[in-house]
C-alpha cells in the first residue's frame, strides 16, 4: 500500500498542510483514473479519518463532508503522485505538473502578452502553468481564462483582471500552492 507523505517546507504558510501519495497505476491506461481516485481517497482518509467523504460543489470544487468544521482543500495530481492541500483559515489551490513539451505548444493559450514576451523556457512555463492552475482553483470563477491571471514570479504573486491577488508558494519544481493575498 502506498505511503502518505506530509510535505514539510518553510514555504508553507501557517495553518496549511500539504500531503502526497504515489499513484499506483500506469499512465494512460483505463485503470489510471481509478488509481488516481484511490490515491485521493487515501489522502482524504489519512488527513480526516474514515468518516470523511470527498464531495464536489456545483462548480467542481472539492470539499470534505462527514467531519465537523470541514477545512478548505485542493487536490492535484501529476504523472506519479496525488497531492492534497488543506487550510483551516482560507481557500487554497494546489497544482502539480510534470515538465513536458506540450507546455511549449500551448503556451499561447495561458501566457499573457507580457509573460510571453519573456520567451520562457520549460522551467518558467512550468511555473506559470502551475501558478495559474492553482489560482484558477482557489479563485473559483467560472470561465476564468488563464490569460486573465498575471503571474509575477519574482514577487510570488498573481493578480486577476478584476484586481484580486493571490500569494504563490512555489514548493518545488512543478508544484505550486496559491492562497488569497491578505491585505492589511
Backbone bond lengths (Angstrom), bond angles and torsions (degrees), N, CA, C in turn:
res aa  C-N    CA-C-N  psi(-1)  N-CA   C-N-CA  omega(-1)  CA-C   N-CA-C  phi
1 X - - - 1.451 - - 1.527 109.29 -
2 X 1.335 118.12 134.37 1.465 120.78 179.99 1.523 111.67 -62.35
3 X 1.306 115.93 148.27 1.458 123.54 -178.31 1.529 110.28 -98.92
4 X 1.340 117.41 130.13 1.464 122.40 176.05 1.518 108.28 -74.99
5 X 1.330 115.84 134.02 1.455 122.33 178.86 1.513 109.22 -115.51
6 X 1.325 116.88 126.30 1.454 121.54 175.04 1.514 107.97 -84.56
7 X 1.317 116.63 124.44 1.460 121.86 -178.69 1.514 107.85 -74.29
8 X 1.312 117.28 126.05 1.462 119.86 177.29 1.519 108.33 -116.75
9 X 1.304 114.26 121.61 1.451 119.06 -178.30 1.520 109.76 -156.96
10 X 1.300 116.00 142.97 1.457 120.72 173.75 1.525 110.20 -67.08
11 X 1.344 117.00 -12.48 1.453 121.35 -179.00 1.530 112.61 -78.32
12 X 1.322 118.03 -12.67 1.456 120.25 -179.21 1.523 110.11 -78.35
13 X 1.327 116.71 130.95 1.467 119.37 175.07 1.528 110.38 -65.49
14 X 1.319 116.48 155.56 1.457 121.07 177.62 1.527 109.55 -59.65
15 X 1.308 116.24 137.23 1.457 120.88 178.27 1.519 114.32 85.54
16 X 1.326 116.98 5.61 1.466 121.27 -179.56 1.520 108.55 -117.82
17 X 1.322 115.72 136.26 1.458 119.91 173.23 1.526 108.33 -125.13
18 X 1.308 114.85 149.70 1.464 122.03 177.55 1.522 107.05 -133.26
19 X 1.321 114.95 128.74 1.459 119.36 176.88 1.524 108.71 -129.94
20 X 1.321 114.69 161.20 1.464 119.29 -179.99 1.520 109.63 -146.32
21 X 1.319 113.48 162.70 1.454 120.18 176.46 1.524 107.40 -147.85
22 X 1.315 115.42 147.50 1.455 120.35 177.20 1.523 109.50 -67.91
23 X 1.322 115.89 139.01 1.455 121.01 175.46 1.516 107.44 -86.20
24 X 1.311 115.51 120.34 1.459 121.57 -177.48 1.528 108.93 -92.34
25 X 1.312 116.50 82.70 1.455 120.76 -179.21 1.512 110.34 -172.77
26 X 1.275 116.76 168.31 1.457 121.41 -179.59 1.523 109.97 -95.76
27 X 1.322 116.51 137.06 1.454 118.82 178.67 1.530 111.23 -60.90
28 X 1.309 115.39 143.75 1.466 123.36 171.44 1.529 113.77 61.81
29 X 1.327 116.71 36.44 1.456 120.14 172.81 1.520 107.88 -120.13
30 X 1.309 116.98 165.03 1.464 119.78 179.78 1.523 111.53 -63.71
31 X 1.321 117.14 -27.31 1.460 119.73 178.79 1.532 112.05 -82.13
32 X 1.297 117.50 -8.34 1.470 121.77 -179.64 1.528 110.70 -57.86
33 X 1.321 117.19 -46.97 1.463 121.70 -178.21 1.526 110.57 -61.58
34 X 1.319 116.86 -42.59 1.465 119.87 178.58 1.530 110.77 -66.90
35 X 1.326 118.05 -36.21 1.468 121.09 176.75 1.522 110.59 -63.77
36 X 1.333 117.48 -39.12 1.467 121.03 176.52 1.523 110.57 -63.92
37 X 1.324 116.97 -44.71 1.473 121.13 179.13 1.524 110.96 -62.18
38 X 1.320 116.84 -41.52 1.470 120.68 178.99 1.527 110.65 -63.40
39 X 1.323 116.89 -40.13 1.468 120.87 178.52 1.531 110.11 -63.48
40 X 1.319 117.46 -42.78 1.468 120.93 179.59 1.534 109.87 -66.59
41 X 1.313 118.30 -41.47 1.471 120.25 177.22 1.526 110.76 -59.45
42 X 1.328 116.56 -39.89 1.463 120.57 178.13 1.531 110.77 -63.70
43 X 1.336 117.27 -43.22 1.467 120.95 177.77 1.533 111.35 -61.19
44 X 1.335 116.48 -43.97 1.463 121.43 -179.18 1.531 110.30 -63.67
45 X 1.324 117.23 -47.02 1.465 121.03 179.91 1.525 111.00 -63.10
46 X 1.316 117.15 -40.19 1.461 120.73 179.76 1.529 110.93 -65.63
47 X 1.318 117.37 -40.58 1.465 121.39 -176.58 1.527 112.99 -78.13
48 X 1.347 117.78 -35.37 1.459 120.09 -168.90 1.524 115.07 -125.49
49 X 1.314 118.01 -4.90 1.454 120.43 179.29 1.517 112.66 94.89
50 X 1.335 115.56 174.01 1.467 120.99 -171.95 1.532 115.07 -70.74
51 X 1.330 118.31 -18.45 1.466 120.19 -179.32 1.518 113.50 -85.77
52 X 1.316 117.29 -9.67 1.469 120.88 -178.24 1.522 110.33 -74.11
53 X 1.321 114.50 138.08 1.470 120.92 177.28 1.513 108.88 -126.47
54 X 1.306 115.25 138.82 1.454 121.02 175.07 1.523 108.18 -85.38
55 X 1.309 116.25 124.76 1.461 123.31 175.47 1.525 107.09 -125.41
56 X 1.332 115.93 173.53 1.464 120.14 178.77 1.516 109.84 -134.19
57 X 1.334 116.09 139.58 1.456 122.04 174.47 1.522 108.95 -71.69
58 X 1.319 116.48 171.81 1.465 121.60 -179.43 1.530 111.97 -57.68
59 X 1.340 116.74 -31.12 1.469 119.85 179.87 1.527 112.86 -84.65
60 X 1.344 116.86 2.31 1.456 120.82 178.96 1.515 114.66 94.07
61 X 1.332 117.93 -6.20 1.463 120.84 -179.30 1.520 110.59 -67.56
62 X 1.331 116.88 136.47 1.463 119.35 -179.29 1.525 111.84 -76.54
63 X 1.317 115.30 149.68 1.462 120.92 174.32 1.532 107.65 -148.19
64 X 1.320 115.21 159.11 1.460 121.83 179.72 1.524 108.84 -102.45
65 X 1.308 116.62 134.10 1.463 123.89 174.49 1.521 108.00 -121.63
66 X 1.328 115.62 159.95 1.462 120.54 175.45 1.511 114.70 91.45
67 X 1.335 117.45 6.52 1.462 121.30 176.41 1.529 108.06 -134.85
68 X 1.328 117.21 153.66 1.465 118.85 177.04 1.527 110.66 -71.71
69 X 1.304 116.12 144.56 1.470 123.51 176.89 1.526 112.42 47.88
70 X 1.332 117.24 63.21 1.468 118.56 -178.89 1.531 111.95 -61.87
71 X 1.311 116.67 140.98 1.467 121.46 -179.13 1.530 111.11 -84.33
72 X 1.311 115.60 177.34 1.462 122.15 170.58 1.530 107.25 -80.42
73 X 1.329 116.18 139.39 1.459 119.33 178.27 1.521 110.60 -136.14
74 X 1.303 115.16 161.45 1.454 123.10 170.73 1.517 107.33 -145.77
75 X 1.321 116.09 146.36 1.461 122.22 -176.25 1.523 109.35 -128.78
76 X 1.312 116.31 142.11 1.457 121.21 173.85 1.517 108.10 -148.65
77 X 1.317 115.44 165.75 1.457 119.29 172.63 1.524 108.81 -148.69
78 X 1.315 113.12 149.00 1.457 120.88 173.95 1.524 106.23 -110.17
79 X 1.279 116.91 -165.50 1.456 120.59 -176.78 1.530 112.22 -62.39
80 X 1.349 117.65 -30.89 1.456 119.03 -173.75 1.522 115.89 -127.39
81 X 1.358 118.16 -4.12 1.466 120.61 -177.54 1.520 110.84 -139.34
82 X 1.335 115.08 150.06 1.466 122.01 170.26 1.528 106.83 -108.18
83 X 1.322 116.52 145.51 1.463 123.04 -175.74 1.519 109.66 -126.35
84 X 1.337 116.40 143.08 1.450 123.54 175.94 1.523 108.48 -130.90
85 X 1.339 116.11 122.97 1.464 121.52 173.80 1.519 107.31 -107.52
86 X 1.329 116.49 136.68 1.458 122.79 -177.61 1.527 108.98 -130.61
87 X 1.341 115.76 132.73 1.455 121.22 176.06 1.519 108.94 -137.79
88 X 1.298 116.65 130.14 1.468 120.83 177.29 1.527 111.18 -81.53
89 X 1.333 117.95 -24.85 1.461 121.01 -169.25 1.519 116.11 -96.73
90 X 1.321 117.56 -34.77 1.466 119.33 -175.07 1.511 110.72 -155.54
91 X 1.338 116.28 162.38 1.468 119.12 178.91 1.530 111.72 -56.39
92 X 1.313 114.22 152.72 1.457 121.42 -178.03 1.527 108.25 -141.87
93 X 1.313 116.58 148.24 1.457 121.98 174.81 1.513 108.97 -132.27
94 X 1.307 116.97 139.30 1.464 120.35 177.83 1.523 108.65 -133.13
95 X 1.319 115.65 144.69 1.453 119.87 174.04 1.517 109.54 -141.57
96 X 1.317 114.45 137.31 1.458 122.27 177.21 1.525 107.94 -124.31
97 X 1.291 115.78 137.36 1.465 120.54 -178.53 1.522 108.55 -148.92
98 X 1.313 115.18 149.01 1.462 122.73 175.81 1.519 108.14 -98.10
99 X 1.324 118.67 137.63 1.468 119.16 177.75 1.526 110.45 -57.97
100 X 1.317 115.81 132.87 1.462 120.00 178.26 1.516 109.89 -154.43
101 X 1.311 115.48 153.16 1.470 122.22 -175.71 1.521 112.05 -61.53
102 X 1.311 117.89 -26.66 1.460 120.79 -179.28 1.531 111.92 -56.81
103 X 1.335 118.06 -30.51 1.462 120.82 178.33 1.528 111.36 -59.64
104 X 1.317 116.74 -35.98 1.468 120.77 178.71 1.520 109.85 -67.29
105 X 1.328 116.59 -43.05 1.476 120.77 -178.44 1.523 113.18 -66.40
106 X 1.332 117.64 -31.80 1.467 119.71 -175.80 1.534 112.89 -105.61
107 X 1.310 117.94 7.67 1.468 121.41 -176.56 1.532 112.11 -53.75
108 X 1.322 117.68 -37.29 1.468 120.57 -179.20 1.531 112.20 -63.66
109 X 1.315 117.15 -17.49 1.472 121.30 -179.91 1.523 113.09 -85.93
110 X 1.346 117.54 -16.11 1.464 117.95 -177.19 1.523 114.74 -127.93
111 X 1.329 118.87 -14.46 1.460 120.44 178.60 1.527 111.34 -87.30
112 X 1.336 116.10 141.78 1.456 119.88 170.70 1.529 107.24 -73.52
113 X 1.335 119.22 163.82 1.467 119.76 176.61 1.532 112.90 -56.10
114 X 1.334 117.74 -38.70 1.472 120.52 179.21 1.524 111.27 -65.80
115 X 1.325 117.02 -39.95 1.465 120.59 178.60 1.521 110.55 -67.78
116 X 1.323 117.04 -42.31 1.463 121.26 179.91 1.527 111.17 -64.16
117 X 1.329 117.09 -33.75 1.464 121.18 -179.41 1.529 111.96 -62.91
118 X 1.318 117.43 -19.98 1.466 121.31 178.64 1.525 112.39 -78.20
119 X 1.346 116.93 -6.04 1.466 122.82 -177.46 1.525 111.73 47.21
120 X 1.332 116.40 58.86 1.468 118.99 -175.36 1.520 113.05 -68.04
121 X 1.327 114.75 142.20 1.461 121.24 173.31 1.518 109.46 -82.80
122 X 1.311 116.57 -174.14 1.464 121.41 -173.11 1.522 112.95 -59.83
123 X 1.337 118.90 -39.03 1.467 119.83 -179.46 1.525 111.93 -66.07
124 X 1.335 117.57 -41.40 1.466 119.79 177.30 1.522 111.33 -70.38
125 X 1.328 117.40 -38.52 1.464 119.82 176.08 1.530 110.28 -59.92
126 X 1.319 116.30 -40.60 1.452 121.18 178.24 1.535 110.34 -62.07
127 X 1.322 117.04 -43.26 1.472 120.71 178.18 1.524 110.95 -63.88
128 X 1.330 117.63 -45.34 1.471 120.43 178.16 1.528 110.41 -61.10
129 X 1.323 116.85 -47.78 1.462 120.88 -177.04 1.530 111.49 -59.56
130 X 1.340 117.07 -51.59 1.465 119.01 -176.88 1.524 111.10 -66.83
131 X 1.333 117.46 -35.44 1.468 120.10 177.18 1.526 110.38 -62.89
132 X 1.327 116.77 -47.08 1.464 120.57 -178.20 1.526 111.61 -66.65
133 X 1.314 117.78 -38.87 1.460 120.60 177.49 1.532 110.98 -65.76
134 X 1.323 117.41 -42.21 1.467 120.80 178.40 1.530 110.76 -64.15
135 X 1.326 116.82 -42.02 1.471 120.73 178.08 1.529 110.06 -65.74
136 X 1.319 117.31 -42.13 1.456 120.90 178.20 1.534 110.10 -54.94
137 X 1.331 116.14 -44.51 1.456 120.50 -178.64 1.521 112.26 -64.86
138 X 1.324 117.29 -41.75 1.460 119.92 -176.81 1.532 111.58 -80.23
139 X 1.320 118.83 -27.67 1.472 122.04 -179.43 1.523 111.97 -72.03
140 X 1.341 116.22 -30.22 1.466 121.67 178.50 1.532 111.55 49.18
141 X 1.316 115.42 50.68 1.461 121.85 179.47 1.513 108.43 -117.38
142 X 1.317 115.92 108.85 1.471 120.51 -179.97 1.516 110.25 -56.91
143 X 1.328 115.44 137.42 1.459 120.93 175.63 1.512 114.65 76.33
144 X 1.324 118.18 8.44 1.462 121.06 179.52 1.524 109.17 -64.89
145 X 1.325 115.78 121.02 1.461 122.29 178.34 1.527 108.15 -84.62
146 X 1.329 119.27 133.59 1.469 120.48 -179.83 1.529 112.96 -57.42
147 X 1.331 117.03 -23.73 1.473 119.58 177.94 1.526 111.70 -75.21
148 X 1.334 117.18 -6.15 1.466 122.14 173.84 1.528 111.22 -91.14
149 X 1.310 116.23 2.21 1.467 122.41 178.68 1.523 107.58 -111.74
150 X 1.315 116.41 109.96 1.473 121.86 179.00 1.526 108.10 -91.96
151 X 1.328 116.51 118.01 1.461 121.64 -177.92 1.516 109.45 -102.13
152 X 1.324 116.01 126.70 1.458 122.74 173.23 1.528 106.37 -107.32
153 X 1.326 116.18 100.31 1.461 120.76 -176.17 1.525 111.81 -65.73
154 X 1.329 116.91 -35.12 1.466 120.76 -178.82 1.525 111.08 -66.32
155 X 1.327 116.94 -43.16 1.463 121.34 -179.30 1.524 112.50 -86.26
156 X 1.343 117.51 -6.55 1.467 122.49 -176.79 1.528 110.53 53.50
157 X 1.345 113.31 52.14 1.459 120.00 -177.82 1.520 109.32 -143.25
158 X 1.315 115.50 148.77 1.460 121.37 174.86 1.524 107.78 -127.26
159 X 1.328 115.77 143.49 1.459 121.29 -179.03 1.519 108.94 -129.64
160 X 1.330 115.66 132.16 1.458 120.86 175.18 1.520 109.70 -84.86
161 X 1.328 115.83 160.71 1.462 121.00 177.42 1.524 112.23 -54.61
162 X 1.341 117.21 -30.34 1.470 120.36 -177.95 1.526 113.23 -84.60
163 X 1.351 117.01 3.14 1.462 121.31 175.56 1.519 115.56 98.05
164 X 1.329 118.77 -12.91 1.460 119.34 177.43 1.522 109.55 -63.63
165 X 1.332 115.88 140.19 1.465 120.02 -178.90 1.531 109.83 -121.99
166 X 1.318 113.52 152.46 1.454 121.54 -177.33 1.520 109.35 -135.27
167 X 1.319 115.32 139.17 1.456 121.99 174.89 1.523 107.88 -85.25
168 X 1.321 115.87 135.11 1.460 121.83 179.87 1.521 109.74 -109.01
169 X 1.303 115.83 136.42 1.458 121.84 175.06 1.522 106.78 -121.59
170 X 1.330 116.28 107.05 1.458 121.27 178.66 1.525 106.68 -85.24
171 X 1.330 115.32 96.83 1.459 120.86 -171.15 1.523 112.44 -74.73
172 X 1.298 116.12 -36.84 1.462 122.41 174.93 1.518 106.47 -166.28
173 X 1.308 116.31 173.93 1.463 119.81 -179.71 1.523 109.50 -56.71
174 X 1.324 115.30 120.82 1.454 120.47 177.99 1.509 115.42 81.55
175 X 1.332 118.29 14.45 1.462 121.75 179.41 1.525 108.94 -138.24
176 X 1.346 116.09 114.56 1.461 121.09 -176.90 1.521 110.03 -128.82
177 X 1.324 115.57 138.69 1.452 124.16 176.35 1.527 107.13 -113.44
178 X 1.335 117.61 135.81 1.469 121.81 177.74 1.516 109.75 -127.76
179 X 1.341 114.35 142.10 1.461 121.52 176.06 1.518 108.32 -142.05
180 X 1.349 116.90 154.09 1.465 118.10 176.76 1.516 109.91 -59.18
181 X 1.327 116.08 139.16 1.465 120.06 177.09 1.519 108.75 -72.43
182 X 1.303 116.11 140.01 1.452 120.84 177.68 1.520 107.71 -98.00
183 X 1.322 115.40 120.03 1.453 120.16 179.29 1.519 108.81 -102.82
184 X 1.315 115.72 136.94 1.469 119.88 179.59 1.494 110.20 -118.89
